Amino acid sequence: MGLSEGATVFLTGATGFLGAYIIRDLLLRPGVRVIAHVRAGTEAAGLERIRETCQVYGMWSDDWSPRLSCLIGDLQKSNLGLSAEAWDKVEKEANVVVHNGARVHWVLPYETLKPANVLSTLAAISLCSTLSKPKSFCFVSSTSVLDTEHYIELSSSGTPVPESDDLEGSRKGLGTGYVTNTDDFLIRHLKGCIQLSSAPIIPNGLNMVPVDHVARCVVACALHPLSSPNIRVAQVTADPRMTFTDFTNTLSAYGYEVDSVPYEDWKRQLVRYVEGPHHEDTSKEKQEEHALMPLYHFVTGDLPSTTRAPLLSPTNTLTALAADAAPKPYPAVTTETVGLYIAYLVRVGFLPPPIEGKGKKALPKVEVGEGMARGRGRN
């Protein structure tokens, strides 16, 4: 069943990084309408938030405005924080619900995260259970649920985790809400390695996928749901996968003085940096705070173990992509892709520029508009 012609999509998480790309992917399709769930004071303010977020990532088009509307809500409140009128509007108009919203936090406990992450999902499902208009439901989640010893051992034997798996291998207690945001961690890790002039040798494969490909997979699965009486999982995975070491080696390739060293040596360098050469001498100027300080205990624990990720089977995802007529972005991050990320981070001032002429490659030229520069660091 294809829904791309004349679909009306209700989208949560619209002002996040992935949400902005999902909006772009949807509104580049003629005839598709988007009703965005936004936390704001008014609908006008909500639409402005969406516009600013898209401008931050350099992809807003005024041509989208007639097919984009928003409803004010809050994931932490019952019924997604929607008014009765707004809830009724979604029931009657939307035929696709994409639940992409969530609250991500480093250390908050499960009970604090439960309303926005669990109860909001139940509310989004209930939107699809009404008789007003049949709806396709697409729930976006992290593959971190599969980063357990069970699935890592399964894939190490050469068997990718199937999309039909019952997730029993991920069953564990909910005593802690500790979550790591991979994108934030990897970007911080690049800067941290530049600060130390070294990078740890970690041969683990990274399931790192360009955001435009993730958005295309989400939209393809939402608009071309597989016919099944059961819930169908569609896994997004990089193919081929860049290793952790390959990722950090791009720094030296583009001219940064960063040497690859064993993880334990790198960890000792990080500890010395954090303690600082002026740790006890308050009369001297302090050095820049290390980029990985918010993740200090994570990166100095056992990074080679905690960054392992199982292989995933993307059969259902490939089926949805095949049914979708839109062009397919490349499903993996390459050295050139990382170079583009580095160039952007240099342009917005997050990273220092590399030594000119030092590397084998030159950073690509990137255009950074006012909105993109203003939005640096925004979630």
Beta strands, then each sheet from edge to edge (+ up, - down):
strand 1: 8-12
strand 2: 33-38
strand 3: 68-72
strand 4: 96-99
strand 5: 136-139
strand 6: 198-201
strand 7: 205-206
strand 8: 242-243
strand 9: 259-262
sheet 1: 3+ 2+ 1+ 4+ 5+
sheet 2: 6+ 9+
sheet 3: 7+ 8-
end
